[in-house]
Amino acid sequence: MLQAQLFIDLEEQVGDQLLHDYVMRLLAEEGIAGATSFRGYAGFGRNHRIKYPRDLFSFDEPPALVVFVDEDDRVERAAKKLKVIAPSCLMVIFPVLKI
């Protein structure tokens, strides 16, 4: 069993659709066992500039995290599709033990 974490900007888009929504729909269509998305209060990326999207007059995009889990082959198949859709996003995948 694998868990994948996809780090994105909540307002990033694929065409005219929010990437976050696109990813959740794709994971549902792929039959992934479970997925949850989280909105971050602060975050930073490669440039190490901390973004605080809740600050007054902030134009920073809120960070988001999409986590999904399933059997190895399903996570790997979905991850390949996501890498094509969102090549600039950071994705980490690691094994999990279902208890």
Summary of the structure (lengths in Angstrom):
residues: 99
radius of gyration: 14.1
end to end distance: 11.2
largest distance: 45.3
contacts: 269
relative contact order: 0.33
helix: 25%
strand: 34%
